């Protein structure tokens, strides 16, 4: 699915193979502009589409929809509530989406709140469509002078193309590490040593849990420190021990 569309009470999608504009799935489509600016395939074969629509096939899925392999709308996916509170003259929108191997969804566009959660133009969703509040992007997206942004996920790096800012620095391309690897090994005395990765700009926190529900911070690797080895004193006395990384 590619291309933009404009029309009166209906939208069309350009098929670059046939060179024909078609009405997708004979669907009723309500939109403002930027009908289908991007699409992404999920690991289970379903398809995400984003744009300036409010519903597809009479299903209320604003901005972001998930489709089955047949093209029908997945009604269990909620869509998004986007807000742009900085200006009454700009309409919120999604410009680009990417999905990683875990099914998490990265969305970029003109917004500063997603489902009431603050996010300056870039956010990550969990596979069920809810906002991943553990993801706090240091990158902000600006609507001016360029109204477009594009995401590309390559390995553990998310590339943001467009008018983006990191702190006070403005760039047309930013790179954000979104996948972290936690290495571990048993050392002397059967102690568990975990190697916590580092980041040049953000601290990395190692969290532990006994039930995958309640998480506790056990070690924080300072920004710019590089990878650091940490021996967990509780690993040998707990019957179960789970770990995760947070930035």
Secondary structure as UniProt FT lines:
FT   STRAND          13..15
FT   TURN            16..19
FT   STRAND          20..22
FT   HELIX           24..26
FT   STRAND          29..31
FT   TURN            35..36
FT   STRAND          38..41
FT   TURN            43..44
FT   STRAND          47..50
FT   STRAND          53..56
FT   TURN            57..58
FT   STRAND          59..60
FT   STRAND          64..67
FT   TURN            69..70
FT   TURN            75..76
FT   STRAND          82..83
FT   TURN            85..86
FT   TURN            88..89
FT   STRAND          93..99
FT   TURN            101..102
FT   STRAND          105..110
FT   STRAND          113..114
FT   TURN            115..116
FT   STRAND          117..118
FT   STRAND          122..125
FT   TURN            127..128
FT   TURN            133..134
FT   STRAND          139..141
FT   STRAND          149..154
FT   TURN            155..156
FT   STRAND          157..166
FT   TURN            167..168
FT   STRAND          169..177
FT   STRAND          183..187
FT   HELIX           188..190
FT   STRAND          191..196
FT   STRAND          204..209
FT   STRAND          216..221
FT   TURN            223..224
FT   STRAND          228..231
FT   TURN            233..237
FT   STRAND          242..246
//
